[in-house]
Amino acid sequence: MANNIYNPDVLNCIANLSNDEVFTPPELANKMLDLLPQELFCSPKTTFLDPFTKSGVFLREIVKRLDRGLEKQMPDRQQRIDHILHHQVFGIACTELTSLLSRRSVYCSKFANGKYSISKFNTEEGNILYRNLKHTWVNGKCKYCGASQSVYDRGSEAEQYAYMFIHTDNPNKFFNNMKFDVIVGNPPYQLSDGGDTEERQRGGAIPLYNRFIQQAKTLKPQYISVIVPSRWFAGGRGLDEFRDEMLHDNHLRKIVDYPISSECFPGVEIKGGVCYLLWKRDSEGLCEVCTLRGDKKSVSTRPLLEKGADIFIRYNEAISILHKVQSFKGRSFAPLVSSQKPFGFRTFVTGHSLKKDGDVKLYANKTIGYVSKAEIEQNRHWVDKYKVYITMAYGAGEDFPHQIINIPFLGLPNTCCTETYVVIGPFEDKKETENVISYIKTKFFRFLVLLKKNTQHAAAKVYQFVPLQDFSHPWTDEMLYKKYGLTQEEIAFIESMIRPME
């Protein structure tokens, strides 16, 4: 029976179903397993856990490697397979459907005790578990994952998305306090929170992958290898504490980063890209950062936090550029950028279509309207000054070079805007404002924004690395490259990342 363990590979066909639960292609799963010491697959004592298995691809590929690695120690293949499946390979499924799919991939039967299972168990689950748990509600939110009670408090017949591995204070109990050497896999990335009106309007979702990684660490395995969205590099909703924890963790030894997610998951766009990483319990030191973009590969062993930076700089080539800019010890451009809702107006405000005496022009979402000065709740003193408007959000897409931010435009006196835009300024005269726009349009400016902008949103903090300039004259890239002493290699890298702004 064991000689016919694996059917023709169908897991490539279901590699991607949604951005919440992205299925992993076998080729990618093997690249992640390649990060591990390969002698782990030659020991009959090594234990592996995928606590968020979906297609079962990681477990299946681990079984293949153990099957080869233990051949000399256990020549009888059925005995070898029985040992591997009963004592070395374990999983916790995300949903009932993925539990069946995972068992089908690993045991060749959706029931571990079924007629066609390649190794007989006493239960249908075998070592791939699934429980349809319920969320634990506290003040309308799940205390484990943050799900909204108004959205996910469903009947027992509906999928709860209360993932087993993170909806417990004691994950050791699932396998009777068993110790795992390796935790590996591709956790669910986020949970849509349609019950939160404000976050829904912003396209918000609750990140989950950080909770899976933190839970995995509580089991104290020797190695953790997972693939997750790269947006944690810059933090954001629900990720700031996790980012700080990760960037100060010297056990994080390798990061393989794909700024273009479709190069890792064909056909799937995940804003900010994806990365897989290797965490080693018994090893500390610098992190090897490998960035893969098109046919370009960049590798550097370096600290996760550069001096003067509160985020991870994902591009190795950017480090020297940032150091040169910071050596000038100039002020940041960021204080010129307003907070969200610069005049107090939400996105859905449009004003009225006909202008009345004393009205102020309102730039809204894809429309222009008018409001009275009395309606302006914040920064009313900006209205009669010059300023720059630029949209808060800009989806740059995945193809390099990027534009990074939307095209800025001149804000004349007697104008204001909704939170669709941020305001840069204000300024006293039109010429100074136009010179600011010339600076924003440079590739240099937008490259430094890119270092902190991992999603479509561009709040004031993404402008932190941009240095303030003298705006008595306009700026060009040539002037900025010369001012900061950039080399031809550094200039070429900027030019490869940032496209001209039309």
N, C-alpha and C positions, 0 to 999 in steps of 0.2 A: 504493500500500500504506500509506504513512504517514498518509493521510487517515482511516484506520480504526484508529488506534493503540489506543485504549482501549475495552475492553468495558464493559458495565454494571458498576458498582462492587460487588464482592462482599466487599471487605475490611472493611466494617462488620459483616459477618456472622460474621467470625472474630476479632473484636477481642480476645477474651479466652479463653484456653484453660487457663491455670494461673497461680499466683502466682509461679512460677519464671521463666516467660517470658510476660509479658503482651503481647499484641498491641495495636498502637496504632491507634485509629480514625483515618481520614483527616482528620477535622476537627481533631483534636489535633495530628497531624503538621504541619498547615498553621499552627496557632498557633505552634508552635515555629519553623517556617521564617520566620514573620513577625518574629521577633526579630532576624533577620539583616539587614544592609544590603541592600536590594532591588536595588541596582545590581550585586550579585554575579551575579544571574540575567540580566544584560544583557551579560555579558562571555563571549566564546568561550574564554577562558583559565581561568576559575574551575573548580577541581576539587573534587568532593564525594566523601566516603567515608562509608558506613554500615558500620562494622566489626562490626556485630552484627545484620545484617538478618534479619528473620523473615518478614513478609508482603511485604516490598519496598515498603511504603507510602511511606516517606521518599524512596526513590529515584524512585518513580513520580511523586510530587508535585514533586520537584525537576525531573524531565524536563519536566513540564507547564509549570513556570515558565520554564525555559530555552527551551522551544519558543516561548513568547510573547515572551520578552525578546530572542531572537536573530532574530526574524522579519525585521526590516528589514535586518540585516546579511547574512542568509542566506535570501533569498526562497524558494529551492527547498526544500520541506519535507523531502523525502527526504534531501537533502544535509545539512540542518540536523539531522535526527534521527540520521543516521549520525555526524555530528561529536559530538553530545551523548553518545551511547551509547558511542562508541569512545574519546573523549578527555576527558570531563568527569565522568561518573557511574560510581562504583565501589562494590562491596559485598563484604563477607565474611559468609557465612551462618553461622548458629548450628548447624544440623543439616543432614543431607542433604535431609530433607523441606522445610525452610524455604529451602534453596537452589533447589529446584525451584519452590516457590511464588513466591519473589522474582523469578526469571527469568520466570515466567509473568506476573507483574504488570508488569515493566519491558519485557521483550522480546516479550510476548504469546505466548511459547513457552517451555516448560520447558527447551528446548535452544537455546542462542544461535545455533547453526548449523543449526537445524531449518528445515523447509519454511515454517513460519508465523512465524518470527522477523521482526520489522519492520526489523531491521538485521542483516546477515549477518556472523558472526564465523567464525574458523577453528577454534574449539573449541566444545565443548558449554557450557562455563562462561561464555564471554564475559568480561565484567568483574565477574562475581559469583562469587566463589570459595568452595570448600568442600573441606576435607580432614578425614577421620576420623582425627584425631590420637590418640595415647595420652598418658596422664598420665606424668609423670616422678617416680617414687617415691623419696622420701628418708625413711627411718625411718617408713614406713607412711603418709606423706602426700605429696600432689603438691606439688612445690616451687613450682609456678606458681599453683595455685588453692586448695591446702589440702584437696583431696578425700581421703577415706579410702580407702586401698588395699583394705581388706576389702570395700568397697562397690562401688568403680568399676573394680577390676581385672578387666575382663570380656573375653569373647572378641571377636574382630574383627567378628563379625556383630552385636553389640549396640552401641547408641549409647553412646559414652564420655563425652559432655559435656565433652570436653577442647577447649574453644572455641579456634579458631585464633588469634584476635587476642591472647589473653593467654597462650597456651602457647608463647611464644617470647621470646628475649632481643633479637630483631631484627625487629620488625614491618615495617620498611622493605622487607624482602626480598620481600614478597608481590606488590608491584607495581613491582619493579625500582627501588627507591629513589625512587619518584615523590613529589613534594611535594604535599600536599593543603592547600587553602585552608580547607575546612570539613569537620569531622567531626561527624556528627549521627546520632541514633538513640535506641533504647530497649534498653539492654543487659539480659541476663539478670540477675535480681535476687539469686538465692541458689542454693545447691546443698545439697539435703538430705544430711545426714551420718548416715545410719542406723547406721553402723558404730561411732559413738561413743555408748556406752550412756548415759553421764551427760548428754550434750547432748540425746540423743533424749528422755529423760525431762523435760527442761526445754523441749522443743519447739524445740531449737536448729537452726540451719542456717547454713551458711557464706555470708556476704555476698560477692557477686561484682562488683557494679556499681562499687564503689570501684576494683577492679583494672582494669576497662575504662577508667575515666576517667584513671587514672594512666598507663596505657599510651597512651591517646590523646594525652596531653600530651607524651610522648616523641617524637611525630611533628612537634611544633611547628607545628600548623596556625594559621591566623589566628583561627579561631573553633571553639569546641566548644559544641554544644547537645545536651543529653541529658536524658531524663526518668528519675528514679530514686526509690526510697522516701525519704521525708523523715526516716527514723529516724537518718540520719547526723548530723542537727542535734545530737543528744545523745550520739552515740558508741555504745558497746556492743561486743558481740563482734566483734572484727576491724575495728572502725571508729574506734577512738580516734585512732590515728595519722592516718588519712585525714581525720577531722573537724578535727584540729589543722591539718593541711596546708591544707584548704579554707578554714577560717575566717581564716587568715593570708594568703590569696592575694588580693591586691588586683586581680587580673585577673578575678575573678568579679564581673560587673557587673549581672546580673539573676537573680532567683529568683522564679519564679511557683509559689506553694505552694497545694496543695489539702489541707487537713487531713482532708477527707472524700474518700477515694480514689475512691469510686463516682461522684462528681461529675466526675471526670476519666476514669475507666475504668468505664463503666456495668456494673453487676453484679459488680464485683470489689471485695473488701474487703482492703486492705493496711494493716495496723496502723501507725498513725502518719501515714498519708496519703502523698502523693507530691508531687514538685515537678519542674519542669523549669527548667533554668538556662542561662545564656549566659556563656561564658568568652571573653575577648578577649585575645589575645597582646600586642597593641600598645597596650593601653589599661589604665590603672590608675585607681583611685578608689573612692568609696563604692559600695555595692551598692543597686540599686533592688529593694525587696522588695514583691511584690504577693501578697496573700493573698485567695483566693477561697473563700467559704463561703456556700453557699446563694445568696441574692440580694445578699449583702454583698461589697463589694470594698474592700480597704484597700491603699494604696500609700504607701510611705515610702522615701526614699533615706537610708541610714544605715550606720554601721559594722557589720560582721558580728559583732563582739565588743563587747558593752557593758562598761563599766568594772565590775569586780567580778564578772563572769560568765565562766565557762569554757565556756559553750555559746552557741549561736545562739538568741536569743529570737525565736521564729517569728512572734509576733503583734505587730504594730506598736503596737496600743493598750495592750499590756502594759508597754511601756518606761517610761512615766511612772509607772505604779503601782509597778513594781519600784524605780525611783529613789526614790520617796517612802519605801518600806519601808527601803531601804538607808541613807537619810539618818539614820535613828535609830541606826545603828551598833550595833545590838543583837546578841546571840549568836544562833546558828542553832539551830533545833529538831533538826537532823539528828543531833547526838551522842546524843540520847535514843533513836534508832532502832537496834536491834540489827543485827548482820551476819546473813548467811544462816546457817541451822542454829543458832539462838540457844542451844539446849540440846544440840546435837550430833546430833540425830535427823534422819535422812533422811525424805523424803516418804512412803516406803512403810512406815515403822514405824507400827504400830497399837497396840502394847502388848498387855496381856491384858485380857479383858473383865470379869473378876471382881476386885474390889478386895480386897487383903490388908492386914493391919495395917502401917501406915507407908508405904503406897503413895502416889504422887503422880498426880493426874489429868493425863492427856495429851490435849491437843487435837491430833488428827491430821487427815488429809485426809478430811473428811466423816464422821468418826467420833470417838468419845471412848473412850479406853482408860485403862489404868493401868500405871505402871512403878514400880520401886523407886528410891529415891534413888541407890543405888549405880550404876544404869544411866545416870544423867545425867552426861555427859562434860564439859559446858561450863556456866559460869554457874550452878553449883549454889546459890550464895548468893542468886540471884533467886527461888528457888522459894517461899520463905516471905514474899515481899513482894507488894504490889499492883503490877499492871502492866496495860498495854493490849495486846490482841492484834488484829492486822489481817493479812489475807492478803497474802502477797508479790505474788501476781498477781491482777489484776482486769481483765477484758476490758470496757472501757467501751463498746464498739461505736462506731459512726461518727456517730450522730445527736446533734447538739447540742440542748440542753445535756447535758453528761456528768455522771456522778457522780464520775468520776476514780479513786477508790479504794474499796475495799470498806468495809462498815460495821464500825467498831471495836467491840470489846466488852471488858468488864471482866474482867481476870484476877485471881482471888482468890488469896490465899496457898495454898500446897500444890498449885499447878498448874504445868504446863510445856507445851511444844508441839513439833511437828515443824517442819521448814523450810517447810511450807505457810504458816506465819505468820512475821511478824517481831514482836519485842517492843518496845514503847515504854515506857521506864521504866528501872528500877523506881522505885516511890514508897512513901512511908512509910505513908500512910493512904488510906482509901477515898475520902474527899471530894476530895482533891487529884487522884486518878486520874479521878474522874468529871468534874472540871473540865477535865482534859486532853481527855477524850472530847468534851466540849462544844465545845472549840476545833477538834478534828479535823473535826467535823461542819459547821463553818461553810463557806460558799462561799469566803470569803476564803482560808482555809487551803488548801482544795483547788485553788483557782485558782493559787496559788503552786507547788503540787506539779505542776500541769499544765505549767508552763513547762519542767520538766525531764523529764517523763514522756512519752516518745514511743512506748512499747510497753506491753504489759500488765504488765510487771514493775515493782515499786516497791521497789527497794532503798533503803538509807539515803540515797544521794546525791540522790534526787529530792526530798528534803525540805530541801535546802540553802538555798533562798530563803525558807523559812518562818521567821519570827522567833520566838524563844522569848518566852513571856509569863509573867506572874505568875499562878500557878495556885491562889492562895488564894480565887479566886472563879470562877464560870463565865463563858464568853464567848459573845457573839452577834455576828452580822455588823454590826449597827448600831454596837455598841461599837467594833469594829475599823475600820469605815469612818471613824468620827469620829476615832479615835486617829491614823490615818495621813492624815487630811485629804483623803480621796478626793473627787473631783468627782462630780456626778450622771452625767456621761458615763462616767467610769471605773467607777462602781458599776453602771451599766447594762450595760457590757461584761462585767463579772464575772457579772452575773445572766444574761446571754445565753449564757454559756459553761458555767455550773455549775448543775446542778439541785439542789433540796433533797435532803438525805439522810434517807430515811424511817427 
